[in-house]
Amino acid sequence: MSSDGPLTLCCLLWATPGNEADLSVYEDTVIALLVDHGAQIVQRAVSGGADGSPHEVQVYRFGGQADLDRYLTDPRRTALAAERDRVVARTDLFPVTLREG
């Protein structure tokens, strides 16, 4: 990922079995930290996870790589690592370009 300019990321999240609601609660908590790092959630969608699809799909916009790095290492976020490990089975995070229509 480039360190120059705005960074838009898509995050796919799969819950550990039986912890779908807890995954959403965890995400509510860490998403609230985004604003402190110059970032915003562009879109958040929740699914039932049927047929192996992710339970949540999120699109974030950060000012740049440094903002993302600060978010990922935020002590309030890292303090929740055990909870994250309990409720999140898999995460895929990758840069995207948003298009209209």
Sequence and secondary structure as in RCSB ss.txt:
>XXXX:A:sequence
MSSDGPLTLCCLLWATPGNEADLSVYEDTVIALLVDHGAQIVQRAVSGGADGSPHEVQVYRFGGQADLDRYLTDP
RRTALAAERDRVVARTDLFPVTLREG
>XXXX:A:secstr
  SSS EEEEEEEEE TT HHHHHHHHHHHHTTGGGGT EEEEEEE   GGG  SEEEEEEESSHHHHHHHHT H
HHHTTHHHHHHHEEEEEEEE      
